[in-house]
Amino acid sequence: QVQLVESGGGLVQAGGSLRLSCAASGSTASINAMGWYRQAPGKQRELVAVMSSGGSTEYADSVKGRFTIFRDNAKITVDLQMNSLKPEDTAVYYCSAKWYSHPLYYDIWGQGTQVTVSS
């Protein structure tokens, strides 16, 4: 099994920056992709950014140019640098990992961290 622990959420004014961090522990050798999702009140959880173990990335259109994902394969961490934050970025942000346990891949989630952007 794998556990994910997030940190770094909080309250920030529009235009400000925050950095989220996520550390994995447990059977981390079988982790493939790691990334971040978010869920705003009344909305479905959506992809924010993800990075494969090989370094390829995918971003939501709404955050391209503002958010950057960083991954440390040695420390098994994934960070999300969020700049130029907007009120619509307000959500609970979840760290995720794609974990392989033969013969299936499982989606592992952190507990979530609140990000609130005030206008």
Buried (B, 14 or more C-beta within 10 A) or exposed (E): EBBBBBBBBEEBEEEBEBBBBBBBEBEBEBBEBBBBBBBBEEEEBEBBBBBBEEEEBEBBEEBEEBBBBBBEBEEBBBBBBBBEBBEEBBBBBBBBBBBEEEEEEEEBEBEBBEBBBEE
